[in-house]
Amino acid sequence: MEISRLYHGHGENIISSIEVRGWEHCEAAKAKGKGIIFFSGHCGNWELMSLAISNLFGETVSGVARQQNNPFFNRMVERMRSRYNSKLIYKQGALKGILAALKKGEMVGILADQAVRPEEGCLIEFIGRTAWASRMPAVIARKTGVPLIPVFIHRDGEHHVLTFYPEHVFSGTANDEGIIEDTQALSRFVENHVVAHPTQWYWIHRRWKRAGAMI
């Protein structure tokens, strides 16, 4: 029902009722003038989260998403996701669009709780098991120097809570070991949120596929 209201442009009351925590972390990151990378997962109403962030800033926020297979459904999703100063960067060939947006000082949101292919990621530990995780957020943030802010939304009774965490501080090494360490640290934010709100993690795919045995 919330998505339907957002689709039809009647989501102002939903967005205005969101409880925002940690907004000062966004202000500190924004003051650096480099744009912001928002890191999150498919937790709570993430579609609402994306629109709420762009509405709060009153500026363009681009979300990285997979293009839907059905073109009619894709047009519907595009219409909803493009409200409140939001834009889409499709996952196929997303790097170019992400870098272009960040170069203009814009903000980009990445949901990174998927199991990726080995050439796209690295092995980390997630909820007690080995899993593949995307290296992209850590690599992009390191190379661009753009602050990365973990952010999550969850439902609390009749309203939503949107929580911004402090800017993530990356490890001192930029080699493969450093990237793995950073990716593991970022995955902990998703893990901690899932453990705290297990019924609000919507990920129906095989998160631990191709990763081998448990750690």
N, C-alpha and C positions, 0 to 999 in steps of 0.2 A: 504494500500500500504506500509506503514511503517513496519507493522508486517511482510508482505511478504518479504521485503528486509532483515529484521532482521533474519527471518527464513533461508534465503539462505546465510547468512553470509556477506551481503553487506550493513551493517548498520553503517559503520564507519563514513560516511559523516553526517548521521542523528545525531549520538551521538556527533560528534565533533562540530556540530552547536548549541548544547544546551547551553543556557546561565545559568551559575551556580551562585547562590546567597547563601551567608552564609556558604561557605566552611570552614571558620575558626571554626565554631561550630563542624564540623566533625573532624578537626585536634585536637581540644581540647579534644574531647571525645576519639579519638584514642590514644592520649598520655597517657591515664589512663591504657592502656594495658589490658582491660577487654573485648574487643570486643564492639560491638554497637548493640542496638536494634533500627531499623528504624520503625517508626509508620506512617501509611498513610491510604488512602482509595482508592476506585475505581474512581479516579479523573484523568482527562487528559489521556495520553497514559501511564498507569501505567506499562505496560510491558516494554516499552522503559525506564521508570524511573529505574526499577530494573536492567536492563542490563547496563544502564549508570552509576549507582552507583558502580557496580563491576568493570566496565572499568576504572572509575576515580581512584579507589583505587588500581587497579591491583591485587586485592586479592579476595578470595572467599566470596561471599555474598549469603546466602541461603534464598530463598523466600518461605513462607508458602502458599500453594495453595491446592485447592481441586482437586483430581484426576478426570479426565473427564470420563464420563460413556462409551463413545465410545472408545475402545482400540486403534483403528487406529488414531483417532483424538488426543488421549492422547499422542501417540508417536510423532506426529507432534509438539504438544505443548511442550513436553519435549525437543525436539531438539532445538527449538527456545529459550526456557527459560534456557537452559544449556550453552549458549554461553557467552563469555567475563567473564570467571571465576565465572559464576553463577551456583548455585545448587538448587535443589528442596527439600523441606520437605513437605510431604503430610499431609493434615490437620488431617486425621484420625490417631490418636496416635502421633500428632505432638510434644507434650511436651518433649518426650524423645529425639527426634532429635534436638529440639531447645536448650535444656540444654547441649547436647553433643557438639554442635557447639560453644556455648558461653563459655563452659569450655576450649575449645581450643583457645579462644580469637578471634573467627571469628565473622562475622556480620550476623544478621538475620533481614529480613524484614517482617512485619506483616501488612496486610490490615484489618482494624478493623472497617468497617462501616456497617457490617451486623447485621440483627436482629437475635440474638441467642436464644437458649432455656433458660428458667428460671434457670435451674441448671448450666448453663455455664456463666451466666452473672448477671447483676443488672440493675435496672430501672434508667434511666437518662432522662434528658430533651434534645430533639434534634429538633431544628427548631420549637419550640413552642409546641411540643407534647411529650408525654411520649413514651419512646422507650427502648427496651432491647439492651444492649451493652456488649461486651465481657470483662470480667475481666482479661483475660489472659495477655495482655501486662503489666498492672500495677502489677499484682501478680508476674510475672516472673522478671520484672525489680527490684522490691523490694527485692525479695528473693536472687537474684544473685548479686545485686549491680552494674549491667551493665548499663552504661548510655543509656538513651532512647532519640532519636532525632526524632522529627516530621519532615517529609519531604513530599513535594507535587510537582507535575509537572503540568503545564498548557500550552496550546498553545497560543502564542502571535503573531498574524500575520503569518509569514512564518517560525517561529522557536518556540522552546519550552523553557520554563523557569523552571529550577529545583531549588527549594528553600529549604534550610536546616534551621531549626529553632534552637534556643539554646537548650541545654540539658534540658529536663523537670525536674523540681524540685518537688518531691513528697511531699505530706502532711506529717505532723509529726507523725500521728497515723497509725499503721499497722493493726488495727481491720477492721471489715466489713465497718464501717462508713468511715474510711480512704480510703479503696479500692473504695468505691462508689464515694467519692470526687475526687480521682485520675482519675477514669474512666470518670467521668463527664468532668473534665478538659481536658483530651485527646480528648474526643468527640467534644469539642469546636473547636479544630484545624480543624477537618473535617467540622464542621458546618460553620466556618468562610470561609473556602475555597469554599464550595458549594455556600454560599451566594455571594462570590466575583465572582465565575465562574459557575453559575448555569447550563449552557448548557454543561459543561464539567464533570458533575458528572454522571457516567454511573452506575446506580443501578436500575434495572428493577423489583426487588422483592419488597414485601410489607415491607418497612422499619419499620413501626410502628405496625406490627401485634402482637397480643397477649398482648399488653401493656395497653389496657383499654382506658379511656377517655383522653382528652387533659388536660394538666396541667393548 
